[in-house]
Amino acid sequence: MVKLTLIARVTDGLPLAEGLDDGRDLKDAEFYKQQVKALFKNLSKGQNEPSRMSIETGPYIFHYIIEGRVCYLTMCDRAYPKKLAFQYLEDLKNEFERVNGNQIETAARPYAFIKFDTFIQKTKKLYQDTRTQRNIAKLNDELYEVHQIMTRNVQEVLGVGEKLDQVSQMSSRLTSESRIYADKARDLNRQALIRKWAPVAIVLGVVFLLFWIRKKIW
């Protein structure tokens, strides 16, 4: 069964469309969506991934195709036929290119084509039941084969990107801690100066006050 569907621009990872009703009955839906975003981020960095691939993640599998600088991705149960998953993505790709093809490169905001959800939901319903005559015919279609499409594990695919992110986070953390240390050092120096000169300032203040009072009385 199809669980999630997301479409993004490969060049920068910008999400373009999503199945709005997807994931409502899915436990940890947000966790899997974060994995999808990490995958899109890796692809935008120029990771040399195949244009078609399946990625195992827990009890599910991500399937994606990349065409025309756009990544079409769906997450399905492991038992869902790989052939149907990729034909589902092909249907989305063909319609998305037909309707939005000339606007993909100029899209500047996330989910600029959110109205495409209507087509996603309609197409997903056609592919949900693998026992329909239509889907059985697609499974038996020898013209569309998926045996050559690689299957990998999500940790393997995202591992390189995660390590780079960890290095970046560590660098940012060190920079932040250095700034905090510098601020604390300035505060300590300021406090030391106050402790050193405060008694002198108090004495001078008292002397000045006595001098002023004496002048007023006399």
Buried (B, 14 or more C-beta within 10 A) or exposed (E): EBBBBBBBBBEEBBBBBBBBEBBEEBEEBEEBBEBBBBBBBBBBEEEEBEEBBBBBBEEBBBBBBBBEEBBBBBBBEEEBBBBBBBBBBBBBBEBBBEEBEEEBEEBEEEBBBEEBBEBBBEBBEBBEEBEEEEBEEBEEEEEEEBEEBEEBEBEEBBEEBEEEBEEEEEEEEEEEEEEEEEEEEEEEEEEEEEEEEEEEEEEEEEEEEEEEEEEEEE
